[in-house]
Amino acid sequence: MKKLLLIGLVLLFPISCGSFKSGLTIPANQTFVLGELNAKNYSAELSNVSELKILVSIQSKTSGQILNELELEPNQKIKVFIGKDEVAYFKNDNEQAVKVNVVLNKGVEGMRYIKEN
């Protein structure tokens, strides 16, 4: 019985410690917002798999102040840490859609698109 329980725990452990991977497509002239409803710190590994750059900014939820801003170049891969009081914005100012692979270390709540004028 103990062996069976141990085997069950070993099999469940990798599932519970997994990350969340997603291919994110940001349409032309739109911004993707990540983590508006999130209440925990998390990290995101971003990989721009398109031929166009995008702007990634981390902003305070309360003041809207930009805390960190960077350009994610084509074929560039970076890791960012986002606090529970922060929101990530992925802004695509290009005339074509941009694709970014995102690996999150945990589930993140609150995602949406914003159409630019």
N, CA, C and O atoms as a Tinker XYZ file with bonds, in Angstrom:
   468  protein
     1  N      0.820000   -1.195000    0.000000    73     2
     2  CA     0.000000    0.000000    0.000000    64     1     3
     3  C      0.864000    1.260000    0.000000    63     2     4     5
     4  O      0.588000    2.212000   -0.729000    81     3
     5  N      1.927000    1.254000    0.837000    73     3     6
     6  CA     2.805000    2.427000    0.903000    64     5     7
     7  C      3.511000    2.656000   -0.425000    63     6     8     9
     8  O      3.699000    3.800000   -0.841000    81     7
     9  N      3.905000    1.568000   -1.098000    73     7    10
    10  CA     4.562000    1.698000   -2.395000    64     9    11
    11  C      3.621000    2.310000   -3.423000    63    10    12    13
    12  O      4.032000    3.149000   -4.224000    81    11
    13  N      2.370000    1.896000   -3.400000    73    11    14
    14  CA     1.381000    2.421000   -4.318000    64    13    15
    15  C      1.161000    3.911000   -4.086000    63    14    16    17
    16  O      1.056000    4.673000   -5.047000    81    15
    17  N      1.091000    4.334000   -2.843000    73    15    18
    18  CA     0.934000    5.741000   -2.506000    64    17    19
    19  C      2.143000    6.543000   -2.956000    63    18    20    21
    20  O      1.991000    7.638000   -3.497000    81    19
    21  N      3.331000    6.019000   -2.741000    73    19    22
    22  CA     4.562000    6.689000   -3.154000    64    21    23
    23  C      4.630000    6.847000   -4.669000    63    22    24    25
    24  O      5.016000    7.903000   -5.169000    81    23
    25  N      4.261000    5.814000   -5.387000    73    23    26
    26  CA     4.250000    5.882000   -6.857000    64    25    27
    27  C      3.249000    6.934000   -7.322000    63    26    28    29
    28  O      3.536000    7.689000   -8.251000    81    27
    29  N      2.088000    6.993000   -6.696000    73    27    30
    30  CA     1.084000    7.996000   -7.043000    64    29    31
    31  C      1.585000    9.407000   -6.817000    63    30    32    33
    32  O      1.361000   10.287000   -7.648000    81    31
    33  N      2.258000    9.633000   -5.703000    73    31    34
    34  CA     2.800000   10.964000   -5.423000    64    33    35
    35  C      3.885000   11.352000   -6.414000    63    34    36    37
    36  O      3.941000   12.503000   -6.845000    81    35
    37  N      4.737000   10.422000   -6.779000    73    35    38
    38  CA     5.802000   10.696000   -7.743000    64    37    39
    39  C      5.214000   11.058000   -9.100000    63    38    40    41
    40  O      5.733000   11.942000   -9.783000    81    39
    41  N      4.147000   10.391000   -9.495000    73    39    42
    42  CA     3.516000   10.688000  -10.772000    64    41    43
    43  C      2.792000   12.028000  -10.761000    63    42    44    45
    44  O      2.764000   12.714000  -11.783000    81    43
    45  N      2.212000   12.414000   -9.645000    73    43    46
    46  CA     1.491000   13.688000   -9.554000    64    45    47
    47  C      2.408000   14.884000   -9.398000    63    46    48    49
    48  O      2.039000   15.991000   -9.793000    81    47
    49  N      3.592000   14.696000   -8.835000    73    47    50
    50  CA     4.496000   15.808000   -8.560000    64    49    51
    51  C      4.838000   16.619000   -9.807000    63    50    52    53
    52  O      4.723000   17.843000   -9.755000    81    51
    53  N      5.253000   16.014000  -10.932000    73    51    54
    54  CA     5.566000   16.818000  -12.117000    64    53    55
    55  C      4.362000   17.569000  -12.661000    63    54    56    57
    56  O      4.513000   18.658000  -13.215000    81    55
    57  N      3.175000   17.009000  -12.513000    73    55    58
    58  CA     1.977000   17.679000  -13.005000    64    57    59
    59  C      1.688000   18.926000  -12.186000    63    58    60    61
    60  O      1.322000   19.956000  -12.753000    81    59
    61  N      1.839000   18.864000  -10.885000    73    59    62
    62  CA     1.512000   20.001000  -10.032000    64    61    63
    63  C      2.565000   21.104000  -10.095000    63    62    64    65
    64  O      2.270000   22.248000   -9.750000    81    63
    65  N      3.780000   20.788000  -10.528000    73    63    66
    66  CA     4.852000   21.779000  -10.584000    64    65    67
    67  C      5.067000   22.310000  -11.995000    63    66    68    69
    68  O      6.073000   22.972000  -12.250000    81    67
    69  N      4.165000   22.041000  -12.901000    73    67    70
    70  CA     4.333000   22.403000  -14.296000    64    69    71
    71  C      4.207000   23.893000  -14.546000    63    70    72    73
    72  O      3.784000   24.667000  -13.687000    81    71
    73  N      4.587000   24.256000  -15.741000    73    71    74
    74  CA     4.452000   25.635000  -16.172000    64    73    75
    75  C      3.343000   25.695000  -17.222000    63    74    76    77
    76  O      2.855000   24.665000  -17.685000    81    75
    77  N      2.962000   26.897000  -17.581000    73    75    78
    78  CA     1.900000   27.113000  -18.547000    64    77    79
    79  C      2.514000   27.731000  -19.790000    63    78    80    81
    80  O      3.091000   28.817000  -19.728000    81    79
    81  N      2.392000   27.043000  -20.920000    73    79    82
    82  CA     2.980000   27.504000  -22.171000    64    81    83
    83  C      1.875000   27.860000  -23.144000    63    82    84    85
    84  O      0.881000   27.144000  -23.270000    81    83
    85  N      2.061000   28.985000  -23.835000    73    83    86
    86  CA     1.049000   29.424000  -24.774000    64    85    87
    87  C      1.698000   30.169000  -25.921000    63    86    88    89
    88  O      2.692000   30.870000  -25.738000    81    87
    89  N      1.131000   30.012000  -27.097000    73    87    90
    90  CA     1.519000   30.828000  -28.240000    64    89    91
    91  C      0.572000   32.007000  -28.304000    63    90    92    93
    92  O     -0.635000   31.827000  -28.459000    81    91
    93  N      1.098000   33.192000  -28.187000    73    91    94
    94  CA     0.294000   34.413000  -28.142000    64    93    95
    95  C      0.439000   35.149000  -29.468000    63    94    96    97
    96  O      1.551000   35.496000  -29.865000    81    95
    97  N     -0.671000   35.390000  -30.153000    73    95    98
    98  CA    -0.659000   36.181000  -31.377000    64    97    99
    99  C     -1.298000   37.527000  -31.083000    63    98   100   101
   100  O     -2.451000   37.601000  -30.658000    81    99
   101  N     -0.538000   38.590000  -31.312000    73    99   102
   102  CA    -1.032000   39.942000  -31.057000    64   101   103
   103  C     -1.329000   40.573000  -32.408000    63   102   104   105
   104  O     -0.405000   40.820000  -33.183000    81   103
   105  N     -2.604000   40.842000  -32.708000    73   103   106
   106  CA    -2.960000   41.422000  -34.003000    64   105   107
   107  C     -2.301000   42.795000  -34.213000    63   106   108   109
   108  O     -1.866000   43.446000  -33.264000    81   107
   109  N     -2.244000   43.203000  -35.462000    73   107   110
   110  CA    -1.658000   44.499000  -35.818000    64   109   111
   111  C     -2.338000   45.626000  -35.045000    63   110   112   113
   112  O     -3.559000   45.653000  -34.897000    81   111
   113  N     -1.526000   46.547000  -34.560000    73   111   114
   114  CA    -2.003000   47.747000  -33.852000    64   113   115
   115  C     -2.899000   47.434000  -32.659000    63   114   116   117
   116  O     -3.874000   48.139000  -32.401000    81   115
   117  N     -2.560000   46.371000  -31.935000    73   115   118
   118  CA    -3.284000   46.038000  -30.710000    64   117   119
   119  C     -2.298000   45.763000  -29.580000    63   118   120   121
   120  O     -1.115000   45.508000  -29.805000    81   119
   121  N     -2.819000   45.824000  -28.369000    73   119   122
   122  CA    -2.032000   45.551000  -27.168000    64   121   123
   123  C     -2.686000   44.397000  -26.421000    63   122   124   125
   124  O     -3.906000   44.354000  -26.263000    81   123
   125  N     -1.854000   43.460000  -25.964000    73   123   126
   126  CA    -2.335000   42.359000  -25.140000    64   125   127
   127  C     -1.974000   42.671000  -23.696000    63   126   128   129
   128  O     -0.829000   43.010000  -23.395000    81   127
   129  N     -2.953000   42.555000  -22.803000    73   127   130
   130  CA    -2.771000   42.834000  -21.386000    64   129   131
   131  C     -2.765000   41.508000  -20.640000    63   130   132   133
   132  O     -3.643000   40.671000  -20.850000    81   131
   133  N     -1.776000   41.314000  -19.768000    73   131   134
   134  CA    -1.631000   40.066000  -19.018000    64   133   135
   135  C     -1.549000   40.360000  -17.527000    63   134   136   137
   136  O     -0.700000   41.141000  -17.098000    81   135
   137  N     -2.418000   39.744000  -16.735000    73   135   138
   138  CA    -2.319000   39.789000  -15.285000    64   137   139
   139  C     -3.117000   40.856000  -14.574000    63   138   140   141
   140  O     -2.801000   41.194000  -13.433000    81   139
   141  N     -4.144000   41.400000  -15.211000    73   139   142
   142  CA    -4.938000   42.447000  -14.553000    64   141   143
   143  C     -5.617000   41.968000  -13.273000    63   142   144   145
   144  O     -5.759000   42.738000  -12.323000    81   143
   145  N     -6.031000   40.720000  -13.240000    73   143   146
   146  CA    -6.745000   40.191000  -12.075000    64   145   147
   147  C     -5.865000   39.303000  -11.206000    63   146   148   149
   148  O     -6.345000   38.693000  -10.251000    81   147
   149  N     -4.594000   39.230000  -11.530000    73   147   150
   150  CA    -3.680000   38.338000  -10.827000    64   149   151
   151  C     -3.347000   38.877000   -9.429000    63   150   152   153
   152  O     -3.202000   40.084000   -9.241000    81   151
   153  N     -3.228000   37.970000   -8.457000    73   151   154
   154  CA    -2.944000   38.375000   -7.079000    64   153   155
   155  C     -1.648000   37.767000   -6.545000    63   154   156   157
   156  O     -1.414000   37.779000   -5.337000    81   155
   157  N     -0.800000   37.234000   -7.438000    73   155   158
   158  CA     0.462000   36.631000   -7.011000    64   157   159
   159  C      1.585000   37.021000   -7.971000    63   158   160   161
   160  O      1.344000   37.325000   -9.139000    81   159
   161  N      2.815000   37.006000   -7.456000    73   159   162
   162  CA     3.976000   37.238000   -8.303000    64   161   163
   163  C      4.128000   36.063000   -9.261000    63   162   164   165
   164  O      3.752000   34.937000   -8.938000    81   163
   165  N      4.680000   36.331000  -10.442000    73   163   166
   166  CA     4.944000   35.262000  -11.401000    64   165   167
   167  C      6.086000   35.670000  -12.332000    63   166   168   169
   168  O      6.482000   36.835000  -12.377000    81   167
   169  N      6.597000   34.706000  -13.060000    73   167   170
   170  CA     7.617000   34.994000  -14.067000    64   169   171
   171  C      7.097000   34.532000  -15.415000    63   170   172   173
   172  O      6.261000   33.633000  -15.507000    81   171
   173  N      7.611000   35.169000  -16.461000    73   171   174
   174  CA     7.216000   34.832000  -17.825000    64   173   175
   175  C      8.460000   34.806000  -18.702000    63   174   176   177
   176  O      9.250000   35.750000  -18.719000    81   175
   177  N      8.614000   33.720000  -19.418000    73   175   178
   178  CA     9.686000   33.622000  -20.402000    64   177   179
   179  C      9.055000   33.940000  -21.751000    63   178   180   181
   180  O      8.135000   33.250000  -22.191000    81   179
   181  N      9.553000   34.987000  -22.408000    73   179   182
   182  CA     8.978000   35.475000  -23.653000    64   181   183
   183  C      9.937000   35.203000  -24.799000    63   182   184   185
   184  O     11.137000   35.453000  -24.690000    81   183
   185  N      9.406000   34.696000  -25.884000    73   183   186
   186  CA    10.214000   34.412000  -27.058000    64   185   187
   187  C      9.481000   34.948000  -28.282000    63   186   188   189
   188  O      8.421000   34.439000  -28.647000    81   187
   189  N     10.044000   35.973000  -28.916000    73   187   190
   190  CA     9.442000   36.575000  -30.097000    64   189   191
   191  C      9.786000   35.704000  -31.304000    63   190   192   193
   192  O     10.939000   35.670000  -31.734000    81   191
   193  N      8.807000   35.009000  -31.846000    73   191   194
   194  CA     9.045000   34.107000  -32.970000    64   193   195
   195  C      8.618000   34.728000  -34.294000    63   194   196   197
   196  O      8.469000   34.022000  -35.292000    81   195
   197  N      8.422000   36.041000  -34.310000    73   195   198
   198  CA     8.053000   36.741000  -35.534000    64   197   199
   199  C      9.242000   37.545000  -36.046000    63   198   200   201
   200  O     10.315000   37.539000  -35.442000    81   199
   201  N      9.042000   38.229000  -37.152000    73   199   202
   202  CA    10.101000   39.054000  -37.751000    64   201   203
   203  C      9.955000   40.526000  -37.378000    63   202   204   205
   204  O     10.655000   41.375000  -37.930000    81   203
   205  N      9.064000   40.834000  -36.458000    73   203   206
   206  CA     8.807000   42.215000  -36.058000    64   205   207
   207  C      8.988000   42.364000  -34.556000    63   206   208   209
   208  O      8.732000   41.424000  -33.802000    81   207
   209  N      9.426000   43.536000  -34.117000    73   207   210
   210  CA     9.609000   43.752000  -32.680000    64   209   211
   211  C      8.304000   44.224000  -32.048000    63   210   212   213
   212  O      7.428000   44.762000  -32.725000    81   211
   213  N      8.192000   44.014000  -30.736000    73   211   214
   214  CA     7.061000   44.532000  -29.973000    64   213   215
   215  C      7.591000   45.191000  -28.704000    63   214   216   217
   216  O      8.714000   44.932000  -28.271000    81   215
   217  N      6.771000   46.036000  -28.129000    73   215   218
   218  CA     7.124000   46.736000  -26.893000    64   217   219
   219  C      6.453000   46.012000  -25.733000    63   218   220   221
   220  O      5.247000   45.765000  -25.757000    81   219
   221  N      7.245000   45.675000  -24.718000    73   219   222
   222  CA     6.720000   45.048000  -23.508000    64   221   223
   223  C      6.912000   46.037000  -22.372000    63   222   224   225
   224  O      8.027000   46.498000  -22.130000    81   223
   225  N      5.832000   46.364000  -21.676000    73   223   226
   226  CA     5.960000   47.263000  -20.525000    64   225   227
   227  C      5.263000   46.646000  -19.318000    63   226   228   229
   228  O      4.202000   46.031000  -19.425000    81   227
   229  N      5.897000   46.833000  -18.173000    73   227   230
   230  CA     5.348000   46.395000  -16.899000    64   229   231
   231  C      4.904000   47.654000  -16.169000    63   230   232   233
   232  O      5.694000   48.574000  -15.954000    81   231
   233  N      3.617000   47.682000  -15.787000    73   231   234
   234  CA     3.060000   48.884000  -15.167000    64   233   235
   235  C      2.437000   48.556000  -13.816000    63   234   236   237
   236  O      1.988000   47.437000  -13.568000    81   235
   237  N      2.426000   49.560000  -12.958000    73   235   238
   238  CA     1.783000   49.446000  -11.657000    64   237   239
   239  C      0.267000   49.379000  -11.852000    63   238   240   241
   240  O     -0.286000   50.142000  -12.645000    81   239
   241  N     -0.407000   48.477000  -11.139000    73   239   242
   242  CA    -1.867000   48.372000  -11.215000    64   241   243
   243  C     -2.543000   49.603000  -10.618000    63   242   244   245
   244  O     -3.587000   50.039000  -11.104000    81   243
   245  N     -1.951000   50.160000   -9.571000    73   243   246
   246  CA    -2.601000   51.265000   -8.870000    64   245   247
   247  C     -2.346000   52.625000   -9.524000    63   246   248   249
   248  O     -3.282000   53.404000   -9.706000    81   247
   249  N     -1.102000   52.917000   -9.877000    73   247   250
   250  CA    -0.792000   54.243000  -10.415000    64   249   251
   251  C     -0.710000   54.286000  -11.936000    63   250   252   253
   252  O     -0.788000   55.366000  -12.521000    81   251
   253  N     -0.552000   53.127000  -12.594000    73   251   254
   254  CA    -0.386000   53.106000  -14.040000    64   253   255
   255  C      1.017000   53.490000  -14.488000    63   254   256   257
   256  O      1.299000   53.555000  -15.684000    81   255
   257  N      1.895000   53.743000  -13.523000    73   255   258
   258  CA     3.270000   54.140000  -13.830000    64   257   259
   259  C      4.021000   52.981000  -14.485000    63   258   260   261
   260  O      3.893000   51.833000  -14.061000    81   259
   261  N      4.800000   53.289000  -15.518000    73   259   262
   262  CA     5.620000   52.279000  -16.182000    64   261   263
   263  C      6.832000   51.997000  -15.307000    63   262   264   265
   264  O      7.623000   52.894000  -15.017000    81   263
   265  N      6.968000   50.742000  -14.891000    73   263   266
   266  CA     8.055000   50.330000  -14.015000    64   265   267
   267  C      9.238000   49.762000  -14.801000    63   266   268   269
   268  O     10.389000   49.877000  -14.380000    81   267
   269  N      8.943000   49.154000  -15.935000    73   267   270
   270  CA     9.976000   48.561000  -16.778000    64   269   271
   271  C      9.443000   48.523000  -18.201000    63   270   272   273
   272  O      8.276000   48.198000  -18.422000    81   271
   273  N     10.289000   48.853000  -19.159000    73   271   274
   274  CA     9.870000   48.852000  -20.554000    64   273   275
   275  C     11.021000   48.356000  -21.415000    63   274   276   277
   276  O     12.166000   48.770000  -21.231000    81   275
   277  N     10.718000   47.473000  -22.350000    73   275   278
   278  CA    11.764000   46.955000  -23.230000    64   277   279
   279  C     11.174000   46.572000  -24.568000    63   278   280   281
   280  O      9.978000   46.302000  -24.685000    81   279
   281  N     12.032000   46.552000  -25.581000    73   279   282
   282  CA    11.632000   46.085000  -26.897000    64   281   283
   283  C     12.046000   44.631000  -27.028000    63   282   284   285
   284  O     13.193000   44.271000  -26.765000    81   283
   285  N     11.108000   43.810000  -27.431000    73   283   286
   286  CA    11.387000   42.407000  -27.672000    64   285   287
   287  C     11.629000   42.262000  -29.174000    63   286   288   289
   288  O     10.699000   42.290000  -29.980000    81   287
   289  N     12.898000   42.106000  -29.519000    73   287   290
   290  CA    13.325000   42.044000  -30.916000    64   289   291
   291  C     12.936000   40.700000  -31.536000    63   290   292   293
   292  O     12.660000   39.742000  -30.813000    81   291
   293  N     12.912000   40.623000  -32.873000    73   291   294
   294  CA    12.640000   39.347000  -33.539000    64   293   295
   295  C     13.616000   38.270000  -33.080000    63   294   296   297
   296  O     14.820000   38.506000  -32.973000    81   295
   297  N     13.083000   37.100000  -32.816000    73   295   298
   298  CA    13.856000   35.929000  -32.389000    64   297   299
   299  C     14.588000   36.111000  -31.057000    63   298   300   301
   300  O     15.493000   35.337000  -30.745000    81   299
   301  N     14.215000   37.104000  -30.281000    73   299   302
   302  CA    14.817000   37.337000  -28.963000    64   301   303
   303  C     14.011000   36.595000  -27.905000    63   302   304   305
   304  O     12.794000   36.447000  -28.020000    81   303
   305  N     14.714000   36.129000  -26.866000    73   303   306
   306  CA    14.090000   35.419000  -25.752000    64   305   307
   307  C     14.528000   36.086000  -24.457000    63   306   308   309
   308  O     15.721000   36.297000  -24.237000    81   307
   309  N     13.561000   36.422000  -23.592000    73   307   310
   310  CA    13.876000   37.049000  -22.310000    64   309   311
   311  C     12.986000   36.455000  -21.220000    63   310   312   313
   312  O     11.976000   35.809000  -21.501000    81   311
   313  N     13.384000   36.688000  -19.981000    73   311   314
   314  CA    12.567000   36.277000  -18.839000    64   313   315
   315  C     12.292000   37.528000  -18.015000    63   314   316   317
   316  O     13.207000   38.292000  -17.706000    81   315
   317  N     11.022000   37.734000  -17.661000    73   315   318
   318  CA    10.630000   38.881000  -16.847000    64   317   319
   319  C      9.926000   38.387000  -15.588000    63   318   320   321
   320  O      9.280000   37.339000  -15.592000    81   319
   321  N     10.059000   39.149000  -14.523000    73   319   322
   322  CA     9.391000   38.862000  -13.261000    64   321   323
   323  C      8.348000   39.951000  -13.037000    63   322   324   325
   324  O      8.654000   41.141000  -13.121000    81   323
   325  N      7.119000   39.538000  -12.751000    73   323   326
   326  CA     6.012000   40.472000  -12.635000    64   325   327
   327  C      5.391000   40.309000  -11.256000    63   326   328   329
   328  O      4.985000   39.213000  -10.870000    81   327
   329  N      5.322000   41.399000  -10.529000    73   327   330
   330  CA     4.780000   41.384000   -9.176000    64   329   331
   331  C      3.264000   41.334000   -9.160000    63   330   332   333
   332  O      2.608000   41.596000  -10.169000    81   331
   333  N      2.716000   40.993000   -7.999000    73   331   334
   334  CA     1.263000   40.879000   -7.868000    64   333   335
   335  C      0.554000   42.212000   -8.074000    63   334   336   337
   336  O     -0.638000   42.227000   -8.381000    81   335
   337  N      1.253000   43.323000   -7.915000    73   335   338
   338  CA     0.668000   44.646000   -8.111000    64   337   339
   339  C      1.049000   45.246000   -9.456000    63   338   340   341
   340  O      1.011000   46.464000   -9.632000    81   339
   341  N      1.419000   44.381000  -10.417000    73   339   342
   342  CA     1.865000   44.847000  -11.728000    64   341   343
   343  C      1.091000   44.150000  -12.842000    63   342   344   345
   344  O      0.545000   43.062000  -12.660000    81   343
   345  N      1.060000   44.803000  -13.994000    73   343   346
   346  CA     0.397000   44.288000  -15.191000    64   345   347
   347  C      1.390000   44.376000  -16.345000    63   346   348   349
   348  O      2.144000   45.343000  -16.448000    81   347
   349  N      1.389000   43.363000  -17.215000    73   347   350
   350  CA     2.263000   43.360000  -18.388000    64   349   351
   351  C      1.452000   43.735000  -19.629000    63   350   352   353
   352  O      0.353000   43.226000  -19.846000    81   351
   353  N      2.017000   44.638000  -20.437000    73   351   354
   354  CA     1.401000   45.060000  -21.691000    64   353   355
   355  C      2.332000   44.700000  -22.840000    63   354   356   357
   356  O      3.520000   45.020000  -22.809000    81   355
   357  N      1.783000   44.029000  -23.860000    73   355   358
   358  CA     2.521000   43.659000  -25.061000    64   357   359
   359  C      1.933000   44.483000  -26.206000    63   358   360   361
   360  O      0.844000   44.179000  -26.691000    81   359
   361  N      2.640000   45.515000  -26.637000    73   359   362
   362  CA     2.104000   46.451000  -27.624000    64   361   363
   363  C      2.686000   46.167000  -29.005000    63   362   364   365
   364  O      3.902000   46.177000  -29.197000    81   363
   365  N      1.794000   45.915000  -29.963000    73   363   366
   366  CA     2.191000   45.659000  -31.342000    64   365   367
   367  C      1.818000   46.871000  -32.190000    63   366   368   369
   368  O      0.655000   47.041000  -32.559000    81   367
   369  N      2.800000   47.710000  -32.497000    73   367   370
   370  CA     2.581000   48.903000  -33.327000    64   369   371
   371  C      2.781000   48.617000  -34.809000    63   370   372   373
   372  O      2.771000   49.536000  -35.628000    81   371
   373  N      2.959000   47.357000  -35.153000    73   371   374
   374  CA     3.222000   46.980000  -36.537000    64   373   375
   375  C      1.926000   46.839000  -37.327000    63   374   376   377
   376  O      0.835000   46.818000  -36.758000    81   375
   377  N      2.065000   46.745000  -38.635000    73   375   378
   378  CA     0.914000   46.562000  -39.522000    64   377   379
   379  C      0.598000   45.086000  -39.748000    63   378   380   381
   380  O     -0.302000   44.752000  -40.518000    81   379
   381  N      1.343000   44.198000  -39.074000    73   379   382
   382  CA     1.123000   42.757000  -39.166000    64   381   383
   383  C      1.048000   42.166000  -37.760000    63   382   384   385
   384  O      1.528000   42.762000  -36.796000    81   383
   385  N      0.448000   41.003000  -37.661000    73   383   386
   386  CA     0.382000   40.308000  -36.369000    64   385   387
   387  C      1.771000   39.858000  -35.944000    63   386   388   389
   388  O      2.633000   39.581000  -36.778000    81   387
   389  N      1.973000   39.788000  -34.631000    73   387   390
   390  CA     3.234000   39.334000  -34.045000    64   389   391
   391  C      2.929000   38.118000  -33.174000    63   390   392   393
   392  O      1.920000   38.092000  -32.469000    81   391
   393  N      3.802000   37.110000  -33.225000    73   391   394
   394  CA     3.611000   35.912000  -32.406000    64   393   395
   395  C      4.715000   35.831000  -31.363000    63   394   396   397
   396  O      5.899000   35.967000  -31.671000    81   395
   397  N      4.296000   35.604000  -30.116000    73   395   398
   398  CA     5.218000   35.475000  -28.987000    64   397   399
   399  C      4.875000   34.189000  -28.252000    63   398   400   401
   400  O      3.717000   33.958000  -27.905000    81   399
   401  N      5.871000   33.357000  -28.016000    73   399   402
   402  CA     5.678000   32.181000  -27.172000    64   401   403
   403  C      5.884000   32.613000  -25.731000    63   402   404   405
   404  O      6.874000   33.271000  -25.414000    81   403
   405  N      4.959000   32.249000  -24.862000    73   403   406
   406  CA     4.989000   32.659000  -23.460000    64   405   407
   407  C      4.961000   31.413000  -22.581000    63   406   408   409
   408  O      4.101000   30.547000  -22.739000    81   407
   409  N      5.914000   31.336000  -21.653000    73   407   410
   410  CA     5.922000   30.262000  -20.666000    64   409   411
   411  C      5.801000   30.924000  -19.293000    63   410   412   413
   412  O      6.692000   31.660000  -18.870000    81   411
   413  N      4.701000   30.658000  -18.609000    73   411   414
   414  CA     4.440000   31.226000  -17.282000    64   413   415
   415  C      4.738000   30.176000  -16.222000    63   414   416   417
   416  O      4.485000   28.991000  -16.435000    81   415
   417  N      5.275000   30.602000  -15.079000    73   415   418
   418  CA     5.577000   29.629000  -14.024000    64   417   419
   419  C      4.339000   29.235000  -13.226000    63   418   420   421
   420  O      4.405000   28.318000  -12.407000    81   419
   421  N      3.214000   29.907000  -13.448000    73   419   422
   422  CA     1.936000   29.563000  -12.809000    64   421   423
   423  C      0.805000   30.188000  -13.600000    63   422   424   425
   424  O      1.038000   31.020000  -14.477000    81   423
   425  N     -0.412000   29.792000  -13.296000    73   423   426
   426  CA    -1.563000   30.371000  -13.963000    64   425   427
   427  C     -1.703000   31.848000  -13.617000    63   426   428   429
   428  O     -1.477000   32.253000  -12.477000    81   427
   429  N     -2.076000   32.641000  -14.606000    73   427   430
   430  CA    -2.213000   34.090000  -14.425000    64   429   431
   431  C     -3.613000   34.498000  -14.870000    63   430   432   433
   432  O     -4.055000   34.140000  -15.962000    81   431
   433  N     -4.308000   35.250000  -14.017000    73   431   434
   434  CA    -5.674000   35.678000  -14.311000    64   433   435
   435  C     -5.716000   37.085000  -14.884000    63   434   436   437
   436  O     -4.930000   37.951000  -14.499000    81   435
   437  N     -6.627000   37.300000  -15.794000    73   435   438
   438  CA    -6.867000   38.631000  -16.351000    64   437   439
   439  C     -6.090000   38.888000  -17.622000    63   438   440   441
   440  O     -4.976000   39.412000  -17.580000    81   439
   441  N     -6.680000   38.517000  -18.771000    73   439   442
   442  CA    -6.058000   38.738000  -20.063000    64   441   443
   443  C     -7.073000   39.352000  -21.003000    63   442   444   445
   444  O     -8.252000   39.002000  -20.975000    81   443
   445  N     -6.602000   40.283000  -21.846000    73   443   446
   446  CA    -7.489000   40.873000  -22.839000    64   445   447
   447  C     -6.676000   41.624000  -23.883000    63   446   448   449
   448  O     -5.483000   41.870000  -23.701000    81   447
   449  N     -7.335000   41.986000  -24.980000    73   447   450
   450  CA    -6.735000   42.788000  -26.032000    64   449   451
   451  C     -7.287000   44.196000  -25.978000    63   450   452   453
   452  O     -8.443000   44.402000  -25.608000    81   451
   453  N     -6.461000   45.170000  -26.348000    73   451   454
   454  CA    -6.881000   46.565000  -26.478000    64   453   455
   455  C     -6.597000   46.984000  -27.906000    63   454   456   457
   456  O     -5.471000   46.849000  -28.383000    81   455
   457  N     -7.607000   47.490000  -28.590000    73   455   458
   458  CA    -7.430000   47.965000  -29.960000    64   457   459
   459  C     -6.900000   49.409000  -29.913000    63   458   460   461
   460  O     -7.464000   50.266000  -29.233000    81   459
   461  N     -5.812000   49.657000  -30.645000    73   459   462
   462  CA    -5.228000   51.004000  -30.689000    64   461   463
   463  C     -5.978000   51.847000  -31.694000    63   462   464   465
   464  O     -6.518000   51.331000  -32.672000    81   463
   465  N     -6.011000   53.138000  -31.453000    73   463   466
   466  CA    -6.698000   54.068000  -32.384000    64   465   467
   467  C     -5.804000   54.484000  -33.501000    63   466   468
   468  O     -6.217000   55.257000  -34.366000    81   467
